[in-house]
Amino acid sequence: MMKFLFYMIFMIPLCFMVDMFWMVQFLLMLLMFLFMNCSLMYLNNNLSYMMSFDFISFGLILLSIWICMLMLMSSENLFKINYYINFFLINIMMLLILLFLTFSVMNLFLFYLFFEGSLIPTLLLIIGWGYQPERIQAGMYLMFYTLFASLPLLMGLFYMYNELNSMMIYFLKFFNMNFIILYICMILAFLVKMPMYFVHLWLPKAHVEAPVSGSMILAGIMLKLGGYGLLRVLIFLQEINLKLNYIWLIISLMGGFYISLKCFCQVDIKSLIAYSSVCHMSIVISGILVMNYWGYFGSYIMMIGHGLCSSGMFCLANINYERLHSRSLFINKGMMNFMPSLSMWWFLLMSSNMSAPPSLNLLGEISLINSLVSWSWLSMIMLMLISFFSAGYSLYLYSYTQHGKFYQGMYSFYGGVSREYLLLFLHWLPLNMMILKVEYFMIN
């Protein structure tokens, strides 16, 4: 396990060198294949030889390495104009190391430390490489929402250590902490990070102001930290969660429906994609809190699927932005005339976003619908509406950007380059091919 950590630490000096941008990206790709190869033999249901690895950590670390590698591929513009490129590389490497440690430590306090630490490189990405002056405000929103909710989590951790004299995640399953205030303290930080409806306002703001790499890491990994944390802490909060989960479930399902309606009101492409993330995550929160087998693995599959799909959609939005220098739907029109082959990628990623087969999102959504309907048949009403409207806003975004009369004010344009098509292909391939190995996800 340490070999992967040292691999990443020893990549940091490379970031200081001149013209090492693509080398760092190549080494990240190599790391992903090494990691994939070495880890499968150690995985079992509980502890493994690799720190505190189990299946959920493995998938999310793999996703982190993959998304970080694709972040570099999508940020070629920074490399071309040489915009603080060394600092950008160091930032991404530090973020990857922090995420790697977050998903692989066993001690809850260390998990908290790295969970909060990963906020700093993300904030630097938004403030340093964002596009508009409002990025400072967006960074503040991100910082204060997360920190405000995380302080009770820290208090809860101290209380637990005082009571149990241990913070090891795998020991905690022998305890049952049936306290309402502790329960709220422990899960609030993760619900804000997901984000749950009512505490979601930081997300669209952060996405709209972030550069493409910031949006990719936010949608791809940062939202998954909340889900991962919930899966870990609910081990010892089972009894109280089964009494109180209906509150969060009602807020999430009603909020998911309302947000999917809100998507139709958006005129900013990135804002629309960000709101669609909130909508998907609301079903994931519900699946985790129901606490049954379908919900557990369904939410995990949905997190992986959404990480790849949402990240790919932000790449598409950025490809248009680099041409037109606008994210407005009124200007991004008739793209099929200019880039017909990119139109196919829009279609493929939009269809994955609305959970069409053979994407992982479909598998996750079926599992989550199963888990929620088994909890209460009334949830079917909201789930039907959410599923219907998620197809609706995906089609709305696709048809609005690809069809229609294109904007007359465009004075220069260039077609897609192979790097962009490869970038989109590397999002789409794992998203649609991993369904062939569904037994890895569901039968663990």
C-alpha positions in Angstrom: 0.0 0.0 0.0 2.8 2.4 0.9 4.3 1.9 -2.6 1.4 3.7 -4.2 1.7 6.5 -1.7 5.4 6.9 -2.3 4.8 6.7 -6.0 2.6 9.8 -5.7 4.9 11.6 -3.3 7.9 11.1 -5.6 5.9 12.5 -8.5 5.8 15.9 -6.7 9.4 16.9 -7.7 8.4 16.2 -11.4 5.8 18.9 -11.1 8.5 21.6 -10.5 10.3 20.7 -13.8 9.7 22.3 -17.1 7.6 20.6 -19.8 6.6 17.7 -17.5 2.8 18.1 -17.9 2.2 15.1 -20.1 4.7 13.0 -18.2 2.8 13.5 -15.0 -0.4 12.5 -16.8 1.2 9.4 -18.2 2.6 8.4 -14.8 -0.9 8.8 -13.3 -2.3 6.5 -15.9 0.4 4.0 -15.1 -0.4 4.3 -11.4 -4.0 3.5 -12.1 -3.1 0.2 -13.9 -0.6 -0.8 -11.3 -3.2 -0.1 -8.6 -5.9 -2.0 -10.4 -3.6 -5.0 -10.8 -2.2 -5.2 -7.3 -5.3 -4.6 -5.3 -7.7 -7.1 -6.6 -6.0 -10.0 -4.9 -6.2 -8.4 -1.5 -9.9 -7.6 -1.4 -12.3 -9.4 0.8 -15.3 -8.6 2.8 -13.6 -7.0 5.7 -10.0 -6.0 6.4 -7.3 -6.6 3.9 -3.5 -6.2 3.8 -3.7 -2.8 2.3 -4.3 -0.4 5.2 -8.1 -0.6 5.7 -9.0 -1.5 2.1 -12.3 -3.0 1.2 -14.3 -2.9 -2.0 -15.7 0.5 -1.5 -12.3 2.1 -0.9 -10.8 0.4 -3.9 -13.4 1.6 -6.4 -13.3 5.2 -5.1 -9.5 5.4 -5.1 -9.5 4.0 -8.6 -12.0 6.7 -9.6 -9.9 9.4 -8.0 -6.7 8.5 -9.9 -8.6 8.2 -13.1 -10.4 11.6 -12.7 -7.1 13.3 -11.8 -5.5 11.9 -14.9 -8.4 13.1 -17.0 -8.3 16.5 -15.3 -4.8 17.0 -16.7 -5.9 15.9 -20.1 -8.8 18.4 -20.1 -6.6 21.3 -18.9 -4.4 21.6 -22.0 -5.4 25.2 -22.3 -3.5 26.1 -19.2 -0.4 24.3 -20.5 -0.6 26.2 -23.8 -0.6 29.6 -22.2 1.6 28.4 -19.4 -0.7 29.7 -16.7 1.1 28.8 -13.4 1.3 25.2 -14.7 3.7 23.9 -12.1 1.6 25.1 -9.2 -1.4 23.5 -10.9 0.3 20.1 -11.1 1.4 20.3 -7.5 -2.1 21.2 -6.5 -3.6 18.2 -8.3 -1.0 15.8 -6.9 -1.6 17.1 -3.3 -5.3 16.6 -3.9 -4.9 13.1 -5.1 -2.7 12.1 -2.2 -5.2 13.5 0.3 -8.1 11.7 -1.5 -6.1 8.5 -1.6 -5.5 8.7 2.2 -9.1 9.7 2.9 -10.4 6.5 1.3 -7.7 4.2 2.7 -7.3 5.1 6.4 -8.9 3.1 9.2 -8.9 5.7 12.0 -12.0 8.0 12.0 -10.0 11.0 13.1 -7.5 10.6 10.3 -10.4 10.2 7.9 -11.8 13.5 9.2 -8.3 15.2 8.8 -7.9 14.1 5.2 -11.6 14.7 4.5 -11.2 18.4 5.5 -7.6 18.6 4.0 -8.9 17.8 0.5 -11.0 21.0 0.7 -7.8 23.2 0.5 -6.5 22.1 -2.9 -10.1 22.3 -4.3 -10.4 25.8 -3.0 -7.1 26.8 -4.5 -8.3 25.3 -7.9 -11.4 27.4 -7.8 -9.8 30.7 -6.7 -6.6 30.3 -8.7 -7.9 29.1 -12.1 -11.6 30.0 -12.1 -13.0 32.3 -14.8 -15.1 35.0 -13.1 -14.4 37.4 -10.2 -17.3 35.7 -8.3 -15.0 32.7 -7.7 -13.9 34.2 -4.4 -17.5 34.2 -3.2 -18.0 30.6 -4.5 -14.8 29.5 -2.7 -16.1 31.1 0.5 -19.5 29.3 0.1 -17.7 26.0 -0.3 -15.4 26.6 2.6 -18.0 27.8 5.1 -20.8 25.3 4.3 -18.3 22.4 4.7 -16.5 23.7 7.8 -19.7 24.8 9.6 -21.1 21.3 9.3 -17.8 19.6 10.0 -17.2 21.1 13.5 -20.0 19.0 15.1 -18.5 15.9 13.4 -15.2 16.6 15.2 -17.0 17.0 18.5 -18.8 13.8 17.9 -15.5 12.0 17.2 -14.0 13.3 20.4 -17.0 12.2 22.3 -16.8 8.7 20.8 -13.1 8.4 21.6 -13.9 9.4 25.2 -16.6 6.7 25.5 -15.1 3.8 23.5 -11.3 4.5 23.6 -11.1 3.6 20.0 -11.6 5.3 16.6 -11.0 2.3 14.4 -13.8 1.9 11.9 -13.8 -1.9 12.0 -14.1 -2.0 15.8 -17.1 0.3 15.9 -19.4 -2.3 14.4 -19.5 -3.9 17.9 -21.0 -0.8 19.4 -24.4 0.8 19.1 -24.4 4.6 19.8 -28.1 5.3 20.2 -27.9 9.1 20.8 -29.8 11.6 18.7 -27.4 14.5 19.0 -24.4 12.3 18.2 -26.3 11.0 15.2 -27.0 14.4 13.8 -23.4 15.6 14.5 -21.9 12.6 12.8 -24.0 12.7 9.6 -24.6 16.4 9.1 -21.1 17.0 7.6 -21.6 14.2 5.1 -25.1 15.3 4.1 -23.7 18.8 3.3 -20.9 17.3 1.3 -23.2 15.1 -0.8 -25.0 17.7 -0.9 -28.5 17.2 0.4 -31.3 19.6 -0.6 -31.4 22.7 1.7 -27.6 22.6 2.1 -26.8 22.4 -1.6 -26.3 26.0 -2.5 -22.5 25.9 -2.4 -22.4 23.3 -5.2 -23.9 25.1 -8.2 -21.9 28.2 -7.2 -18.6 26.3 -6.9 -19.2 24.5 -10.2 -20.0 27.5 -12.2 -17.0 29.5 -11.1 -14.5 26.5 -11.1 -12.2 25.8 -14.0 -12.9 22.5 -15.9 -10.5 20.6 -13.6 -12.2 21.9 -10.5 -15.6 21.0 -11.8 -14.4 17.5 -12.7 -12.9 16.8 -9.3 -15.9 18.3 -7.5 -18.5 16.3 -9.4 -16.3 13.2 -9.7 -14.9 12.8 -6.2 -15.8 15.5 -3.7 -19.5 14.6 -3.7 -18.5 10.9 -3.1 -16.7 11.8 0.1 -20.0 12.4 1.7 -21.4 9.0 0.6 -18.3 7.2 1.7 -18.4 8.9 5.1 -22.1 7.9 5.6 -21.4 4.3 4.6 -18.6 4.2 7.3 -20.3 6.0 10.2 -23.7 4.4 9.9 -22.1 1.1 11.1 -22.5 2.2 14.7 -25.6 4.4 14.4 -27.9 1.7 13.0 -30.6 1.7 15.6 -31.1 5.5 15.8 -30.8 5.8 12.0 -33.7 3.3 11.5 -35.8 5.5 13.7 -34.9 8.9 12.1 -34.0 8.1 8.5 -37.5 9.1 7.2 -36.7 12.8 7.9 -33.7 12.8 5.6 -35.4 10.5 3.1 -38.4 12.9 2.7 -36.1 15.9 2.3 -33.9 14.2 -0.2 -36.7 12.8 -2.4 -38.8 15.9 -2.3 -35.7 18.0 -2.9 -34.5 15.8 -5.8 -37.9 16.3 -7.5 -37.8 20.0 -7.0 -34.2 20.3 -8.2 -35.0 18.3 -11.3 -37.7 20.9 -12.1 -35.1 23.7 -11.3 -32.9 22.2 -14.0 -35.4 23.3 -16.7 -35.0 26.9 -15.5 -31.2 27.1 -16.0 -29.6 29.0 -18.8 -26.0 28.2 -17.8 -24.8 24.8 -19.0 -22.5 24.2 -16.0 -25.2 25.3 -13.6 -27.7 22.8 -15.2 -25.1 19.9 -14.9 -24.4 20.9 -11.3 -28.1 20.8 -10.3 -28.5 17.5 -12.0 -25.7 16.2 -9.7 -27.7 17.3 -6.7 -30.7 15.4 -8.1 -28.7 12.2 -8.5 -27.1 12.5 -5.1 -30.5 12.9 -3.4 -31.3 9.3 -4.5 -27.9 8.1 -3.3 -28.5 9.6 0.2 -31.9 7.9 0.3 -30.4 4.6 -0.7 -27.6 4.7 2.0 -30.0 5.8 4.8 -32.6 3.0 4.1 -29.8 0.6 5.2 -30.5 -2.5 3.1 -28.4 -4.5 0.8 -29.8 -3.1 -2.4 -29.4 0.5 -1.2 -25.8 -0.1 0.0 -24.5 -1.4 -3.3 -26.9 0.6 -5.4 -25.6 3.9 -3.9 -22.0 2.7 -4.4 -22.6 1.9 -8.1 -24.4 5.2 -8.6 -21.5 7.1 -7.0 -19.0 5.5 -9.4 -21.3 6.0 -12.4 -22.2 9.5 -11.6 -18.5 10.4 -11.0 -17.6 9.4 -14.6 -20.8 10.7 -16.2 -20.9 14.1 -14.5 -17.2 14.7 -15.1 -17.6 13.8 -18.8 -20.5 16.3 -19.1 -18.3 19.1 -17.6 -15.7 18.3 -20.1 -18.2 18.7 -22.9 -19.4 22.0 -21.5 -15.7 23.1 -21.4 -15.1 22.1 -25.0 -17.9 24.4 -26.0 -16.7 27.1 -23.7 -13.2 27.1 -25.2 -14.8 27.7 -28.6 -17.5 30.2 -27.8 -16.2 31.7 -24.5 -19.7 31.5 -23.1 -21.7 29.0 -21.1 -25.1 30.4 -21.9 -27.6 28.1 -23.6 -28.7 31.0 -25.8 -25.2 31.2 -27.4 -24.3 27.4 -27.3 -26.8 26.5 -30.0 -26.7 24.5 -33.2 -23.4 22.8 -32.4 -24.3 19.9 -34.6 -23.5 22.1 -37.6 -20.0 22.7 -36.5 -19.0 19.5 -34.6 -21.2 16.6 -35.6 -18.9 14.0 -34.1 -18.9 15.9 -30.8 -22.7 15.7 -31.0 -22.4 12.0 -30.7 -20.5 12.3 -27.4 -23.1 14.7 -26.1 -25.7 12.1 -26.9 -23.8 9.2 -25.3 -23.0 11.1 -22.0 -26.5 12.5 -21.8 -28.1 9.1 -22.3 -25.8 7.8 -19.5 -27.0 10.8 -17.3 -30.6 9.8 -17.8 -29.7 6.2 -16.8 -30.1 4.5 -20.2 -28.6 1.1 -20.6 -25.8 -0.1 -20.6 -24.5 2.6 -18.2 -23.6 2.0 -14.6 -26.2 4.7 -13.7 -28.9 2.4 -14.8 -27.7 -0.5 -12.6 -27.4 1.9 -9.6 -30.8 3.5 -10.2 -32.5 0.1 -10.4 -30.9 -1.0 -7.2 -31.8 2.2 -5.4 -35.4 2.2 -6.6 -35.6 -1.4 -5.4 -34.3 -0.5 -2.0 -36.5 2.6 -1.6 -39.7 0.9 -2.7 -39.0 -2.0 -0.3 -38.8 0.6 2.5 -42.0 2.4 1.5 -44.2 2.1 -1.6 -45.0 5.8 -1.3 -41.4 6.7 -2.3 -42.4 5.3 -5.7 -44.3 8.5 -6.5 -41.2 10.7 -6.1 -38.9 8.2 -7.8 -41.1 8.1 -10.9 -41.1 11.9 -11.1 -37.3 12.2 -10.5 -36.6 9.5 -13.1 -38.9 11.1 -15.7 -37.6 14.6 -15.2 -34.0 13.6 -15.2 -34.6 12.2 -18.7 -36.4 15.5 -19.4 -33.6 17.9 -18.5 -31.0 15.7 -20.2 -32.9 15.9 -23.4 -33.5 19.6 -22.9 -29.8 20.2 -22.6 -28.9 18.0 -25.5 -31.5 19.4 -27.9 -30.9 23.0 -26.9 -27.1 22.8 -27.4 -27.1 20.6 -30.6 -30.1 21.9 -32.6 -31.4 25.2 -33.6 -29.9 28.2 -35.4 -26.4 28.9 -34.3 -25.2 32.2 -32.9 -24.3 34.7 -35.6 -21.7 36.5 -33.4 -19.2 33.7 -33.6 -16.1 35.1 -35.4 -13.7 32.1 -35.2 -14.1 28.5 -34.6 -12.1 25.2 -34.8 -13.3 21.6 -34.8 -12.6 19.0 -32.1 -9.1 17.7 -31.6 -8.2 14.1 -30.9 -7.2 14.9 -27.3 -10.8 15.9 -26.6 -12.3 12.8 -28.2 -9.9 10.6 -26.2 -10.9 12.5 -23.0 -14.6 11.8 -23.6 -13.9 8.2 -24.6 -12.0 7.6 -21.4 -15.1 8.8 -19.4 -17.5 6.9 -21.4 -15.7 3.5 -21.7 -15.5 2.5 -18.0 -19.0 4.0 -17.4 -20.6 1.7 -20.0 -18.3 -1.3 -19.9 -18.2 -2.0 -16.2 -21.7 -3.2 -16.3 -20.3 -6.4 -17.8 -18.7 -7.1 -14.5 -21.7 -6.4 -12.4 -21.0 -9.4 -10.0 -18.0 -7.5 -8.6 -20.3 -4.7 -7.5 -23.3 -6.6 -6.2 -22.1 -9.9 -4.8 -19.5 -8.9 -2.3 
